[in-house]
């Protein structure tokens, strides 16, 4: 009887910790979604498909596709509140990758917050979504910055992680 009681007392904190961690993860994911929607709200007057990729709920890379034209934005939101929306000048971006970002049929439609089959998860929380003008979400996930295998197209994922890192170092 003592052994069973000792075993229960030993295992119980781990069960409680994993449940708290899961609840925190879901809370963080929903908070990331809300903050991303708030950032997208600052440019809602621009019509077209919108892709948003963020890291740590503070750096946001946005691409808007209107017909065959792409507009890029970068937003840094400090912990103190309001951020500044920067429209990026037309750069030589890889149009092939940009077109792949907006292939909506390639994306899942649920909100991915866990990847139990991932071989590697590391880094700050990142958030990704493509939204159409009706508010439908495609490919949405909230996961650590580095995920193997990635939850979206590998080339798109590599482009986004590299691009947001470049922009963050340029505008900090």
Secondary structure, 3 states (H helix, E strand, C coil): CHHHHHHHHHHHHHHHHHHHHHHHHHHHHHHHHHHHHHHHHCCCCCCCEEEEEEECCCEEEEEEEECCEEEEEEEECCCCCCCEEEECCCCCCCHHHHHHHCCHHHCCCCCECCCCCCCEEEEEEEEEEEECCCCCEEEEEEEEEEEECCCCCHHHHHHHHHHHHHHHHHHC
